[in-house]
Amino acid sequence: MFTKEQADQFDKEGCICIPDYLSEEDISKLLNYTHKLIDEFDASSHPLTKFTTGDNDNEGHVGDDYFLNSSDKISFFMEPGAFNERNELTKPKDKAINKIGHGLHLDPVFYPYTINPTTKEIVDKLGFQDPRVLQSMIICKQPEIGGEVPSHQDGTFLFTKPQSAIGFWIALEDCDENNGCLSYLPGSHKLVPIQKRFVKKEGGGTGFIYFNEEQRDEYDNDEKDYVKIKCRKGSLILIHNSVLHRSNLNFSDSSRYAYAFHVIDGAAEYDELNWLQVPPSGGANFTKLEL
């Protein structure tokens, strides 16, 4: 499934799209189950946690207990654009959810699409010694209000020594420039060092710490240099921990559902500063990718 040519392209560019990873039947199964989860979601008892990327320190990030306790559960996060100035929902719940995660791979429906021989083959060929799965989620990218995700590196949010995180991003709907497809800066994983990491703050909440304030965000880049990944549903996009990638707003009338999860190497150090811990109280008891 994962050829040497694909591995070489991934090494060169930091990102690769593999079409026809999931069948139509598999896609329908995951979408139908996702809509079932949304139908059963009780918004009236939810803290209505809004998800933002928080790449701007002044903007902040989701920092409440609901977010930090989501690592091994199915939790729901809302689009900021689904609220009015009085913090009231202005969209039906199925059009207001930003993502569902972060322990989605533990669900019996999603588990076999995460822990399987193909995933294992890919990480084995990428040199993993002890692959572990974490941060799994459905990303909805809702029509008209699906927010922009600014340029970032996954190693900022899933920090290991040495860096090891790989993102598996599976399109459940067609993706193009109209509904906010992914784009990436080819080769940036070899040129742009990770400058910061996203951590749990000592006094509560979350935020960024920078390794070198003098270099803070000096690696600005031009959007025109990014390659858009327009792909059919069922495609798998592999994302290197250090490659710069982003997605634009969804201005279309179509959603852009995707299932994403991450794999880190258990042989690397994953410390207590990382925002995502399993159990949430502290630990790195991530799901072994073993068959």
Backbone as CSV, one residue per row, in Angstrom:
resi,resn,N_x,N_y,N_z,CA_x,CA_y,CA_z,C_x,C_y,C_z
1,MET,0.844,-1.213,0.000,0.000,0.000,0.000,0.872,1.254,0.000
2,PHE,1.803,1.369,0.938,2.663,2.545,1.046,3.982,2.230,0.363
3,THR,4.166,2.782,-0.829,5.303,2.412,-1.664,6.548,3.220,-1.299
4,LYS,7.688,2.761,-1.806,8.941,3.490,-1.590,8.867,4.873,-2.229
5,GLU,8.234,4.970,-3.392,8.089,6.258,-4.065,7.283,7.234,-3.201
6,GLN,6.225,6.733,-2.572,5.423,7.587,-1.700,6.217,8.008,-0.465
7,ALA,6.957,7.070,0.101,7.790,7.395,1.265,8.843,8.437,0.910
8,ASP,9.426,8.309,-0.276,10.442,9.271,-0.723,9.832,10.654,-0.936
9,GLN,8.617,10.696,-1.516,7.945,11.982,-1.720,7.609,12.631,-0.379
10,PHE,7.152,11.816,0.557,6.839,12.333,1.889,8.088,12.914,2.545
11,ASP,9.202,12.213,2.418,10.461,12.699,2.988,10.887,14.013,2.335
12,LYS,10.669,14.130,1.039,11.096,15.328,0.304,10.196,16.527,0.587
13,GLU,8.875,16.309,0.586,7.928,17.426,0.656,7.313,17.630,2.035
14,GLY,7.274,16.574,2.865,6.670,16.697,4.181,5.182,16.454,4.204
15,CYS,4.608,16.116,3.051,3.170,15.896,2.944,2.909,15.096,1.678
16,ILE,1.929,14.214,1.731,1.582,13.438,0.542,0.109,13.071,0.605
17,CYS,-0.545,13.077,-0.551,-1.946,12.679,-0.658,-2.029,11.336,-1.367
18,ILE,-2.673,10.371,-0.713,-2.841,9.027,-1.264,-4.328,8.825,-1.558
19,PRO,-4.732,8.798,-2.827,-6.161,8.679,-3.158,-6.698,7.277,-2.879
20,ASP,-8.030,7.202,-2.769,-8.735,5.915,-2.644,-8.256,5.101,-1.449
21,TYR,-7.954,5.779,-0.358,-7.531,5.080,0.860,-8.716,4.369,1.504
22,LEU,-9.881,5.033,1.498,-11.107,4.424,2.001,-12.088,4.212,0.860
23,SER,-12.883,3.163,0.981,-13.912,2.875,-0.017,-15.147,3.736,0.241
24,GLU,-16.038,3.784,-0.748,-17.305,4.504,-0.582,-18.086,3.952,0.607
25,GLU,-18.057,2.636,0.770,-18.770,2.006,1.886,-18.194,2.457,3.225
26,ASP,-16.863,2.500,3.325,-16.218,2.943,4.560,-16.555,4.402,4.862
27,ILE,-16.517,5.232,3.833,-16.815,6.654,4.007,-18.242,6.837,4.516
28,SER,-19.185,6.138,3.905,-20.588,6.240,4.320,-20.769,5.786,5.764
29,LYS,-20.069,4.732,6.135,-20.175,4.222,7.506,-19.702,5.267,8.515
30,LEU,-18.559,5.890,8.245,-18.020,6.880,9.178,-18.871,8.146,9.206
31,LEU,-19.352,8.586,8.041,-20.200,9.779,8.011,-21.530,9.536,8.712
32,ASN,-22.141,8.394,8.453,-23.425,8.081,9.090,-23.279,8.010,10.606
33,TYR,-22.193,7.414,11.054,-21.972,7.312,12.500,-21.684,8.685,13.103
34,THR,-20.941,9.506,12.378,-20.671,10.865,12.851,-21.968,11.648,13.007
35,HIS,-22.855,11.537,12.030,-24.138,12.243,12.122,-24.993,11.684,13.263
36,LYS,-24.843,10.404,13.549,-25.545,9.816,14.702,-25.018,10.427,16.005
37,LEU,-23.701,10.575,16.113,-23.117,11.206,17.298,-23.639,12.631,17.463
38,ILE,-23.736,13.348,16.357,-24.219,14.730,16.413,-25.692,14.768,16.810
39,ASP,-26.489,13.858,16.254,-27.916,13.802,16.596,-28.112,13.546,18.091
40,GLU,-27.243,12.722,18.672,-27.364,12.350,20.088,-26.719,13.370,21.021
41,PHE,-25.984,14.315,20.465,-25.303,15.331,21.261,-26.318,16.305,21.851
42,ASP,-26.279,16.485,23.169,-27.210,17.368,23.870,-26.547,18.729,24.085
43,ALA,-26.861,19.662,23.220,-26.243,20.989,23.311,-26.689,21.745,24.556
44,SER,-27.854,21.385,25.107,-28.378,22.128,26.256,-27.542,21.920,27.514
45,SER,-26.822,20.797,27.595,-26.008,20.520,28.783,-24.515,20.697,28.514
46,HIS,-24.196,21.292,27.377,-22.798,21.439,26.949,-22.271,22.823,27.332
47,PRO,-20.991,22.932,27.700,-20.447,24.260,28.030,-20.281,25.168,26.817
48,LEU,-20.648,24.666,25.627,-20.549,25.435,24.380,-19.130,25.973,24.176
49,THR,-18.190,25.080,24.363,-16.784,25.416,24.197,-16.495,25.732,22.742
50,LYS,-16.005,26.939,22.501,-15.653,27.348,21.142,-14.204,26.984,20.877
51,PHE,-13.944,26.419,19.718,-12.574,26.038,19.381,-11.943,27.073,18.473
52,THR,-10.783,27.597,18.904,-9.950,28.420,18.032,-8.546,27.855,18.077
53,THR,-7.785,28.116,17.049,-6.426,27.587,17.004,-5.527,28.285,18.002
54,GLY,-5.871,29.529,18.383,-5.079,30.232,19.368,-3.661,30.507,18.937
55,ASP,-3.408,30.619,17.644,-2.042,30.858,17.184,-1.581,32.260,17.570
56,ASN,-2.531,33.132,17.788,-2.222,34.478,18.269,-2.309,34.469,19.792
57,ASP,-1.207,34.807,20.465,-1.192,34.754,21.923,-2.253,35.649,22.549
58,ASN,-2.593,36.745,21.871,-3.597,37.652,22.406,-5.005,37.087,22.273
59,GLU,-5.143,36.127,21.383,-6.453,35.547,21.109,-6.796,34.463,22.120
60,GLY,-5.761,33.754,22.573,-5.996,32.667,23.502,-6.452,31.415,22.793
61,HIS,-6.672,30.385,23.547,-7.078,29.094,23.017,-8.069,28.514,23.998
62,VAL,-8.813,27.530,23.563,-9.665,26.817,24.492,-8.801,26.365,25.659
63,GLY,-9.136,26.760,26.867,-8.286,26.417,27.997,-9.062,25.856,29.164
64,ASP,-10.322,25.521,28.968,-11.108,25.057,30.100,-10.956,23.557,30.308
65,ASP,-11.556,23.069,31.380,-11.427,21.655,31.730,-12.008,20.751,30.655
66,TYR,-13.060,21.205,29.997,-13.688,20.368,28.969,-12.692,20.031,27.873
67,PHE,-11.921,21.018,27.442,-10.908,20.801,26.410,-9.794,19.893,26.923
68,LEU,-9.258,20.200,28.090,-8.124,19.445,28.614,-8.504,18.019,29.002
69,ASN,-9.769,17.776,29.255,-10.220,16.433,29.625,-10.716,15.615,28.441
70,SER,-10.501,16.107,27.224,-11.069,15.465,26.034,-10.175,14.393,25.420
71,SER,-8.994,14.172,25.970,-7.987,13.333,25.305,-8.418,11.889,25.122
72,ASP,-9.251,11.380,26.019,-9.669,9.980,25.935,-11.184,9.850,25.838
73,LYS,-11.832,10.905,25.343,-13.293,10.941,25.276,-13.751,11.453,23.911
74,ILE,-15.057,11.364,23.689,-15.669,12.004,22.527,-16.277,13.312,23.004
75,SER,-15.653,14.415,22.632,-16.086,15.740,23.059,-16.422,16.588,21.837
76,PHE,-17.255,17.596,22.055,-17.750,18.422,20.945,-17.289,19.867,21.128
77,PHE,-16.771,20.452,20.047,-16.281,21.826,20.076,-16.973,22.621,18.972
78,MET,-17.322,23.855,19.291,-18.181,24.634,18.417,-17.396,25.660,17.599
79,GLU,-17.976,26.038,16.455,-17.409,27.098,15.630,-17.702,28.464,16.268
80,PRO,-16.683,29.313,16.439,-16.958,30.661,16.958,-17.982,31.419,16.121
81,GLY,-18.002,31.166,14.805,-18.930,31.854,13.921,-20.372,31.415,14.064
82,ALA,-20.624,30.431,14.934,-21.990,29.950,15.144,-22.684,30.684,16.287
83,PHE,-22.017,31.699,16.860,-22.570,32.434,17.992,-22.772,33.903,17.627
84,ASN,-23.761,34.533,18.274,-23.932,35.977,18.117,-23.200,36.701,19.248
85,GLU,-23.348,38.028,19.292,-22.616,38.815,20.292,-23.080,38.526,21.711
86,ARG,-24.244,37.906,21.877,-24.739,37.545,23.211,-24.360,36.111,23.582
87,ASN,-23.466,35.527,22.780,-22.972,34.170,23.020,-24.075,33.121,22.875
88,GLU,-25.040,33.413,21.995,-26.125,32.481,21.720,-25.869,31.800,20.385
89,LEU,-26.189,30.508,20.318,-26.034,29.785,19.058,-26.990,30.339,18.010
90,THR,-26.476,30.564,16.818,-27.311,31.063,15.724,-27.445,30.036,14.609
91,LYS,-26.859,28.869,14.808,-26.911,27.794,13.822,-27.454,26.536,14.492
92,PRO,-28.124,25.661,13.726,-28.494,24.361,14.291,-27.232,23.595,14.674
93,LYS,-27.336,22.699,15.643,-26.124,22.078,16.189,-25.321,21.325,15.136
94,ASP,-26.000,20.739,14.134,-25.255,19.991,13.119,-24.464,20.903,12.191
95,LYS,-24.745,22.217,12.243,-23.999,23.190,11.439,-23.122,24.087,12.317
96,ALA,-23.081,23.791,13.621,-22.340,24.642,14.555,-21.086,23.977,15.100
97,ILE,-20.943,22.669,14.903,-19.824,21.940,15.498,-18.571,22.084,14.644
98,ASN,-17.485,22.476,15.276,-16.186,22.594,14.605,-15.517,21.233,14.490
99,LYS,-15.477,20.501,15.601,-14.843,19.185,15.578,-15.366,18.331,16.716
100,ILE,-15.129,17.026,16.577,-15.516,16.032,17.572,-14.266,15.227,17.894
101,GLY,-13.825,15.252,19.132,-12.579,14.550,19.488,-12.367,14.647,20.990
102,HIS,-11.217,14.220,21.497,-9.938,13.908,20.854,-9.563,12.450,21.059
103,GLY,-10.506,11.655,21.629,-10.261,10.231,21.803,-11.175,9.396,20.933
104,LEU,-11.451,9.884,19.731,-12.428,9.241,18.857,-11.976,7.858,18.410
105,HIS,-10.664,7.646,18.320,-10.158,6.345,17.862,-10.476,5.226,18.839
106,LEU,-10.846,5.565,20.075,-11.190,4.549,21.065,-12.606,4.018,20.861
107,ASP,-13.396,4.713,20.070,-14.755,4.266,19.759,-14.687,3.036,18.852
108,PRO,-15.527,2.029,19.091,-15.463,0.794,18.289,-15.654,1.000,16.789
109,VAL,-16.370,2.033,16.379,-16.556,2.283,14.946,-15.286,2.859,14.328
110,PHE,-14.644,3.793,15.008,-13.455,4.443,14.452,-12.173,3.638,14.678
111,TYR,-12.171,2.778,15.681,-10.950,2.040,16.029,-10.344,1.286,14.841
112,PRO,-11.127,0.487,14.095,-10.516,-0.263,12.987,-10.047,0.602,11.822
113,TYR,-10.496,1.856,11.763,-10.004,2.763,10.723,-8.741,3.506,11.183
114,THR,-8.330,3.190,12.390,-7.148,3.813,12.987,-6.067,2.775,13.252
115,ILE,-6.437,1.740,13.963,-5.518,0.639,14.286,-5.757,-0.469,13.270
116,ASN,-4.911,-0.554,12.271,-5.094,-1.544,11.215,-3.762,-1.811,10.521
117,PRO,-3.677,-2.865,9.714,-2.400,-3.211,9.066,-1.834,-2.109,8.175
118,THR,-2.700,-1.334,7.510,-2.203,-0.289,6.612,-1.535,0.841,7.392
119,THR,-2.187,1.295,8.464,-1.569,2.315,9.313,-0.237,1.821,9.857
120,LYS,-0.224,0.564,10.308,1.008,-0.019,10.863,2.101,-0.088,9.804
121,GLU,1.735,-0.457,8.583,2.720,-0.536,7.502,3.345,0.831,7.238
122,ILE,2.520,1.871,7.229,3.027,3.215,6.949,4.028,3.654,8.012
123,VAL,3.655,3.522,9.284,4.566,4.000,10.333,5.815,3.129,10.433
124,ASP,5.671,1.845,10.130,6.856,0.978,10.121,7.841,1.438,9.052
125,LYS,7.313,1.767,7.871,8.188,2.205,6.779,8.763,3.599,7.027
126,LEU,8.138,4.344,7.940,8.669,5.654,8.309,9.618,5.565,9.501
127,GLY,9.868,4.340,9.960,10.901,4.131,10.966,10.468,4.191,12.414
128,PHE,9.163,4.100,12.685,8.697,4.129,14.068,9.113,2.849,14.801
129,GLN,9.512,3.007,16.069,9.855,1.860,16.899,8.664,1.385,17.723
130,ASP,7.909,2.339,18.271,6.798,2.021,19.169,5.649,2.984,18.882
131,PRO,4.941,2.810,17.760,3.902,3.769,17.366,2.730,3.810,18.343
132,ARG,2.321,5.040,18.689,1.198,5.263,19.603,0.239,6.270,18.978
133,VAL,-1.056,6.016,19.132,-2.094,6.871,18.538,-2.649,7.833,19.581
134,LEU,-2.878,9.085,19.164,-3.464,10.095,20.038,-4.122,11.186,19.186
135,GLN,-4.876,12.033,19.854,-5.555,13.186,19.237,-6.274,12.808,17.944
136,SER,-7.358,12.072,18.097,-8.182,11.666,16.951,-9.479,12.463,16.964
137,MET,-9.954,12.829,15.780,-11.102,13.731,15.738,-11.743,13.768,14.355
138,ILE,-13.004,14.110,14.350,-13.700,14.516,13.132,-13.615,16.034,13.045
139,ILE,-13.157,16.526,11.905,-13.106,17.963,11.649,-14.214,18.283,10.643
140,CYS,-15.131,19.174,11.016,-16.339,19.384,10.206,-16.187,20.451,9.126
141,LYS,-15.464,21.504,9.391,-15.299,22.631,8.444,-16.659,23.009,7.846
142,GLN,-17.486,23.576,8.689,-18.885,23.818,8.347,-19.045,24.814,7.193
143,PRO,-20.126,24.651,6.411,-20.383,25.593,5.318,-20.549,27.021,5.831
144,GLU,-19.951,27.953,5.127,-20.066,29.400,5.343,-19.330,29.911,6.583
145,ILE,-19.227,29.103,7.646,-18.590,29.591,8.876,-17.367,28.770,9.270
146,GLY,-17.018,27.752,8.485,-15.853,26.931,8.814,-14.601,27.783,8.872
147,GLY,-14.007,27.909,10.057,-12.952,28.884,10.284,-11.632,28.567,9.607
148,GLU,-10.850,29.625,9.403,-9.498,29.480,8.871,-8.602,28.837,9.920
149,VAL,-7.730,27.940,9.484,-6.684,27.398,10.353,-5.366,27.975,9.857
150,PRO,-4.725,28.841,10.642,-3.498,29.480,10.161,-2.352,28.485,10.034
151,SER,-1.318,28.909,9.357,-0.160,28.054,9.139,0.430,27.599,10.473
152,HIS,0.691,26.300,10.579,1.224,25.745,11.821,1.971,24.453,11.541
153,GLN,2.647,23.960,12.559,3.346,22.679,12.513,2.789,21.805,13.626
154,ASP,2.450,20.561,13.314,1.825,19.696,14.309,2.733,19.422,15.501
155,GLY,4.048,19.470,15.281,4.982,19.253,16.382,4.890,20.309,17.465
156,THR,4.283,21.454,17.151,4.032,22.486,18.152,3.034,21.997,19.194
157,PHE,2.056,21.205,18.758,0.960,20.780,19.621,1.160,19.378,20.192
158,LEU,1.949,18.558,19.509,2.266,17.205,19.981,3.789,17.096,19.998
159,PHE,4.379,17.694,21.007,5.827,17.892,21.061,6.519,16.669,21.658
160,THR,7.434,16.085,20.906,8.250,14.987,21.426,9.722,15.293,21.168
161,LYS,10.581,14.646,21.928,12.037,14.734,21.729,12.562,13.331,21.435
162,PRO,13.061,13.084,20.200,13.017,13.977,19.040,11.595,14.079,18.481
163,GLN,11.374,15.032,17.589,10.057,15.182,16.980,9.674,13.896,16.245
164,SER,8.416,13.464,16.432,8.014,12.193,15.817,6.595,12.172,15.280
165,ALA,5.765,13.169,15.599,4.343,13.106,15.248,4.120,13.073,13.733
166,ILE,3.196,12.220,13.330,2.723,12.159,11.947,1.201,12.274,11.975
167,GLY,0.653,13.147,11.127,-0.788,13.289,11.035,-1.360,12.437,9.919
168,PHE,-2.432,11.715,10.223,-3.211,10.961,9.237,-4.530,11.712,9.077
169,TRP,-4.756,12.270,7.908,-5.920,13.126,7.650,-6.699,12.505,6.496
170,ILE,-7.899,11.987,6.788,-8.673,11.235,5.803,-9.904,12.041,5.393
171,ALA,-9.980,12.393,4.130,-11.110,13.173,3.616,-12.361,12.301,3.554
172,LEU,-13.428,12.744,4.207,-14.712,12.046,4.130,-15.658,12.723,3.144
173,GLU,-15.251,13.893,2.653,-15.973,14.604,1.599,-14.937,15.201,0.652
174,ASP,-15.362,15.502,-0.561,-14.443,16.115,-1.521,-13.914,17.438,-0.966
175,CYS,-12.647,17.709,-1.237,-11.994,18.919,-0.723,-11.447,19.749,-1.880
176,ASP,-11.765,21.037,-1.887,-11.211,21.938,-2.900,-11.017,23.320,-2.288
177,GLU,-10.604,24.278,-3.117,-10.309,25.616,-2.591,-11.562,26.331,-2.102
178,ASN,-12.746,25.879,-2.518,-13.980,26.545,-2.105,-14.408,26.172,-0.689
179,ASN,-14.167,24.930,-0.292,-14.596,24.519,1.050,-13.427,24.362,2.022
180,GLY,-12.297,24.977,1.706,-11.202,25.043,2.674,-10.297,23.835,2.692
181,CYS,-9.846,23.387,1.527,-8.934,22.241,1.479,-7.615,22.581,2.180
182,LEU,-6.891,21.554,2.571,-5.572,21.752,3.161,-4.602,22.301,2.122
183,SER,-3.607,23.034,2.585,-2.480,23.415,1.742,-1.217,23.350,2.589
184,TYR,-0.078,23.162,1.934,1.176,23.009,2.681,2.322,23.644,1.917
185,LEU,3.412,23.911,2.628,4.605,24.511,2.038,5.638,23.403,1.834
186,PRO,5.792,22.922,0.596,6.668,21.773,0.343,8.100,22.015,0.830
187,GLY,8.624,21.018,1.534,9.996,21.079,2.004,10.215,21.898,3.255
188,SER,9.163,22.536,3.777,9.339,23.399,4.952,9.750,22.611,6.192
189,HIS,9.455,21.309,6.222,9.850,20.497,7.381,11.362,20.367,7.501
190,LYS,12.075,20.626,6.420,13.536,20.563,6.442,14.172,21.939,6.654
191,LEU,13.369,22.997,6.558,13.910,24.356,6.591,13.456,25.178,7.788
192,VAL,12.280,24.892,8.303,11.691,25.735,9.349,11.664,24.972,10.672
193,PRO,12.500,25.351,11.617,12.493,24.658,12.911,11.230,24.982,13.699
194,ILE,10.813,24.061,14.534,9.691,24.326,15.433,10.168,25.316,16.491
195,GLN,9.479,26.462,16.579,9.928,27.567,17.426,9.201,27.647,18.757
196,LYS,8.094,26.937,18.885,7.270,27.070,20.087,6.536,25.767,20.334
197,ARG,5.956,25.659,21.498,5.111,24.503,21.793,3.895,24.950,22.597
198,PHE,2.829,24.201,22.429,1.550,24.487,23.070,1.471,23.649,24.341
199,VAL,1.313,24.308,25.495,1.444,23.608,26.777,0.289,23.944,27.718
200,LYS,0.168,23.114,28.742,-0.704,23.430,29.864,0.014,24.435,30.754
201,LYS,-0.652,25.526,31.095,-0.056,26.520,31.974,-0.148,26.059,33.426
202,GLU,0.826,26.487,34.200,0.886,26.064,35.596,-0.337,26.508,36.379
203,GLY,-0.828,27.703,36.079,-1.981,28.208,36.809,-3.316,27.829,36.200
204,GLY,-3.301,26.997,35.167,-4.520,26.592,34.486,-4.583,27.133,33.073
205,GLY,-5.345,26.468,32.240,-5.464,26.884,30.852,-4.276,26.428,30.019
206,THR,-4.161,27.012,28.831,-3.131,26.607,27.880,-2.510,27.833,27.232
207,GLY,-1.354,27.643,26.620,-0.697,28.738,25.923,0.566,28.268,25.238
208,PHE,1.268,29.188,24.605,2.492,28.868,23.879,3.715,29.311,24.670
209,ILE,4.773,28.515,24.592,6.077,28.956,25.058,7.029,28.906,23.867
210,TYR,7.890,29.916,23.777,8.813,30.051,22.646,10.217,29.638,23.070
211,PHE,10.925,28.998,22.144,12.282,28.550,22.436,13.290,29.677,22.293
212,ASN,13.007,30.632,21.413,13.923,31.737,21.167,13.102,32.955,20.793
213,GLU,12.936,33.871,21.735,12.093,35.045,21.499,12.595,35.881,20.324
214,GLU,13.917,35.869,20.086,14.468,36.669,18.995,14.036,36.140,17.631
215,GLN,13.749,34.831,17.565,13.327,34.234,16.303,11.816,34.088,16.216
216,ARG,11.120,34.632,17.177,9.682,34.413,17.283,8.966,34.736,15.976
217,ASP,8.409,33.692,15.372,7.612,33.815,14.144,8.352,34.541,13.024
218,GLU,9.672,34.414,12.959,10.416,35.091,11.896,10.252,34.387,10.559
219,TYR,9.796,33.142,10.603,9.676,32.385,9.363,8.312,32.616,8.731
220,ASP,8.000,33.866,8.465,6.760,34.178,7.759,6.875,33.666,6.328
221,ASN,5.771,33.302,5.762,5.799,32.726,4.420,4.617,33.232,3.619
222,ASP,4.772,33.199,2.326,3.772,33.735,1.419,2.781,32.640,1.047
223,GLU,1.492,32.957,1.144,0.459,31.965,0.842,0.590,31.420,-0.570
224,LYS,1.097,32.240,-1.495,1.199,31.781,-2.884,2.180,30.626,-3.039
225,ASP,3.069,30.434,-2.071,4.028,29.336,-2.142,3.433,28.011,-1.669
226,TYR,2.251,28.076,-1.087,1.613,26.866,-0.573,0.948,26.087,-1.710
227,VAL,0.974,24.774,-1.580,0.328,23.895,-2.556,-1.014,23.443,-1.992
228,LYS,-2.083,23.714,-2.716,-3.412,23.275,-2.284,-3.588,21.796,-2.590
229,ILE,-4.145,21.071,-1.629,-4.382,19.637,-1.813,-5.861,19.431,-2.111
230,LYS,-6.213,19.538,-3.373,-7.591,19.255,-3.784,-7.706,17.749,-3.968
231,CYS,-8.635,17.140,-3.269,-8.688,15.674,-3.296,-10.119,15.173,-3.194
232,ARG,-10.287,13.960,-3.636,-11.581,13.285,-3.559,-11.768,12.671,-2.172
233,LYS,-13.019,12.502,-1.784,-13.296,11.816,-0.524,-12.670,10.423,-0.557
234,GLY,-12.209,9.988,0.595,-11.520,8.706,0.691,-10.018,8.820,0.617
235,SER,-9.505,10.017,0.290,-8.058,10.218,0.197,-7.439,10.336,1.589
236,LEU,-6.215,9.846,1.715,-5.431,9.995,2.942,-4.325,11.013,2.697
237,ILE,-4.216,11.993,3.584,-3.113,12.949,3.538,-2.228,12.704,4.751
238,LEU,-0.951,12.428,4.508,0.029,12.268,5.582,0.744,13.592,5.791
239,ILE,0.886,13.999,7.061,1.434,15.316,7.390,2.601,15.161,8.361
240,HIS,3.775,15.610,7.960,4.971,15.569,8.802,4.835,16.547,9.969
241,ASN,5.449,16.213,11.103,5.317,17.049,12.295,5.814,18.479,12.114
242,SER,6.744,18.700,11.171,7.350,20.025,11.029,6.968,20.759,9.752
243,VAL,6.122,20.155,8.911,5.750,20.839,7.672,4.706,21.913,7.978
244,LEU,4.870,23.078,7.384,3.892,24.148,7.549,2.665,23.837,6.700
245,HIS,1.492,23.870,7.322,0.257,23.607,6.589,-0.867,24.444,7.183
246,ARG,-1.927,24.600,6.420,-3.002,25.511,6.794,-4.266,25.154,6.027
247,SER,-5.364,25.838,6.336,-6.564,25.756,5.500,-7.322,27.069,5.595
248,ASN,-7.949,27.451,4.495,-8.688,28.709,4.441,-10.099,28.541,4.986
249,LEU,-10.788,29.656,5.097,-12.196,29.645,5.474,-13.006,28.825,4.473
250,ASN,-14.103,28.276,4.949,-15.044,27.606,4.061,-16.185,28.579,3.761
251,PHE,-16.142,29.163,2.573,-17.181,30.112,2.169,-18.289,29.430,1.371
252,SER,-18.133,28.146,1.113,-19.083,27.440,0.255,-20.317,27.017,1.044
253,ASP,-21.241,26.377,0.344,-22.423,25.850,1.019,-22.274,24.359,1.301
254,SER,-21.039,23.848,1.237,-20.761,22.432,1.489,-19.787,22.293,2.651
255,SER,-20.014,21.302,3.490,-19.075,21.021,4.574,-17.838,20.317,4.019
256,ARG,-16.855,20.090,4.881,-15.622,19.416,4.475,-15.185,18.497,5.609
257,TYR,-15.962,17.424,5.812,-15.683,16.504,6.908,-14.409,15.706,6.634
258,ALA,-13.641,15.504,7.707,-12.439,14.673,7.629,-12.246,13.974,8.964
259,TYR,-11.649,12.783,8.914,-11.243,12.090,10.133,-9.729,12.186,10.239
260,ALA,-9.241,12.711,11.358,-7.801,12.886,11.542,-7.358,12.248,12.849
261,PHE,-6.189,11.634,12.811,-5.551,11.158,14.045,-4.052,11.309,13.885
262,HIS,-3.335,11.160,14.984,-1.890,11.353,14.974,-1.192,10.152,15.595
263,VAL,0.010,9.925,15.128,0.844,8.853,15.671,2.168,9.465,16.107
264,ILE,2.584,9.161,17.337,3.917,9.533,17.800,4.685,8.256,18.105
265,ASP,5.993,8.390,18.239,6.822,7.239,18.578,6.968,7.171,20.092
266,GLY,6.523,6.059,20.668,6.644,5.875,22.107,8.080,5.840,22.587
267,ALA,9.010,5.651,21.645,10.429,5.669,22.003,10.928,7.091,22.237
268,ALA,10.170,8.096,21.796,10.546,9.500,22.005,9.984,9.988,23.340
269,GLU,10.553,11.065,23.845,10.095,11.638,25.112,8.859,12.506,24.885
270,TYR,7.816,12.241,25.653,6.586,13.037,25.635,6.351,13.478,27.074
271,ASP,6.541,14.772,27.359,6.560,15.191,28.757,5.226,15.743,29.237
272,GLU,5.213,16.110,30.534,3.978,16.535,31.196,3.555,17.949,30.813
273,LEU,4.397,18.679,30.076,4.002,20.018,29.635,2.992,19.977,28.493
274,ASN,2.995,18.912,27.713,2.061,18.813,26.593,0.622,18.923,27.083
275,TRP,-0.190,19.643,26.315,-1.582,19.850,26.724,-2.351,18.541,26.764
276,LEU,-2.047,17.629,25.843,-2.805,16.385,25.745,-2.122,15.305,26.575
277,GLN,-2.828,14.821,27.584,-2.326,13.772,28.465,-3.378,12.669,28.560
278,VAL,-2.919,11.441,28.642,-3.822,10.303,28.858,-3.271,9.468,30.009
279,PRO,-3.995,9.417,31.150,-5.279,10.081,31.412,-5.110,11.599,31.485
280,PRO,-6.219,12.340,31.407,-6.115,13.799,31.410,-5.416,14.371,32.638
281,SER,-5.433,13.632,33.754,-4.767,14.099,34.966,-3.254,14.091,34.835
282,GLY,-2.754,13.394,33.808,-1.315,13.346,33.572,-0.855,11.963,33.191
283,GLY,-0.153,11.859,32.079,0.348,10.564,31.633,0.435,10.497,30.127
284,ALA,1.153,9.484,29.662,1.323,9.271,28.223,0.923,7.843,27.866
285,ASN,-0.246,7.455,28.366,-0.746,6.096,28.128,-1.523,6.048,26.815
286,PHE,-0.834,6.320,25.737,-1.473,6.390,24.432,-1.645,4.999,23.830
287,THR,-2.607,4.899,22.922,-2.980,3.616,22.341,-1.852,3.047,21.491
288,LYS,-1.425,1.846,21.827,-0.385,1.182,21.035,-0.931,0.813,19.662
289,LEU,-0.150,1.091,18.633,-0.551,0.700,17.291,0.021,-0.691,17.034
290,GLU,-0.681,-1.665,17.567,-0.261,-3.047,17.401,-1.465,-3.869,16.991
291,LEU,-1.214,-4.935,16.255,-2.308,-5.725,15.685,-2.497,-7.013,16.469
